[in-house]
Amino acid sequence: MFAVYKKELKSYLLTSTGYIFIGLFLLMFSVCFIGTIFASSVINFEYLFEDGSNILMFVIPVLTMRMFAEERKLGTEQLLFTSPRSVWSIVLGKFFAAGTIVAITEVLTLVYFVILTFFGEPSFIVAISTLAGFFLLSLAFISFGMFASSITDNQMVAFIISVAAFLAMYFVPMFSDVLGTFSLLRMFVKFPQGVVALNEIVAFISFAILFILLTVIVLQRRRQVK
C-alpha cells in the first residue's frame, strides 16, 4: 500500500492535478472569506467551512476522477492487476494519497485563521473541531469519487457522477427531512458549532468504508475477467 501511496502522492505533486485542486479550493475559499468576513463583519473561522463544504462538491471530483478511469482508458490498469499488490493495497494507497492532498489544503487554510486574529479572537478549539469534521467529510467524498472513477473509463463521466451525487446530498434535505438525516453535508453542520458528535464521525467513516469496499469489489471482478 505504501508504494502505491507514494506513487500517487508524487503524481499529484508532480502533475497539475494536485495543484489544480488546491488552487481551485483556495480561490473559491478566498471569495467566501471576503464575502463572509469583510462584507458581513464576521470573524468566525468556522463559518468559512460552511461554504467550504459546498466547494468540496465540485473540487473533490477533480481530485478523484482520474484515479481508475485514466488507468483503464490508457490500458495501464492491466499492469496494476498483474502486479503482486492486492486490490486492497491499490485502493487504499490511492485513497490516502488523495486524503493527504486534502490535509495539505486544510493546513493552508490556517492562513485565514491567522488573518482573523488581527480582527478579533476566533476560537482555536472550534477551528480544530471544524477542520476535523471537514477532513472526515472530504474522505467520505473521496471514497465516492474513487468509486465513480472505478466504474468508467471516462474521467468526465466520473466527474459528473460524483458532482451529481454530492448535489443530491445538498438538495435532498430541502424536500425530505427523513432522507436529509442521511446527508453528509447536513451532518457536517455540527462541527462548525464546536460539537464533535460520535454519530456523525461514525457516519463519515462508515460511508468511506462502504465505498472503498465497493471500489475493491468492482476492481476485483474486473481483475478476474482479465
C-alpha positions, 0 to 999 in steps of 0.5 A, a space after each residue: 500500500 505504501 508504494 502505491 501511496 507514494 506513487 500517487 502522492 508524487 503524481 499529484 505533486 508532480 502533475 497539475 492535478 494536485 495543484 489544480 485542486 488546491 488552487 481551485 479550493 483556495 480561490 473559491 475559499 478566498 471569495 467566501 472569506 471576503 464575502 463572509 468576513 469583510 462584507 458581513 463583519 464576521 470573524 468566525 473561522 468556522 463559518 468559512 467551512 460552511 461554504 467550504 463544504 459546498 466547494 468540496 462538491 465540485 473540487 473533490 471530483 477533480 481530485 478523484 476522477 482520474 484515479 481508475 478511469 485514466 488507468 483503464 482508458 490508457 490500458 495501464 490498469 492491466 499492469 496494476 492487476 498483474 502486479 503482486 499488490 492486492 486490490 486492497 493495497 491499490 485502493 487504499 494507497 490511492 485513497 490516502 494519497 488523495 486524503 493527504 492532498 486534502 490535509 495539505 489544503 486544510 493546513 493552508 487554510 490556517 492562513 485565514 485563521 491567522 488573518 482573523 486574529 488581527 480582527 478579533 479572537 476566533 476560537 482555536 478549539 472550534 477551528 480544530 473541531 471544524 477542520 476535523 469534521 471537514 477532513 472526515 467529510 472530504 474522505 467520505 467524498 473521496 471514497 465516492 469519487 474513487 468509486 465513480 472513477 472505478 466504474 468508467 473509463 471516462 474521467 468526465 463521466 466520473 466527474 459528473 457522477 460524483 458532482 451529481 451525487 454530492 448535489 443530491 446530498 445538498 438538495 435532498 434535505 430541502 424536500 425530505 427531512 427523513 432522507 436529509 438525516 442521511 446527508 453528509 453535508 447536513 451532518 457536517 453542520 455540527 462541527 462548525 458549532 464546536 460539537 464533535 458528535 460520535 454519530 456523525 464521525 461514525 457516519 463519515 467513516 462508515 460511508 468511506 468504508 462502504 465505498 472503498 469496499 465497493 471500489 475493491 469489489 468492482 476492481 476485483 471482478 474486473 481483475 478476474 475477467 482479465 
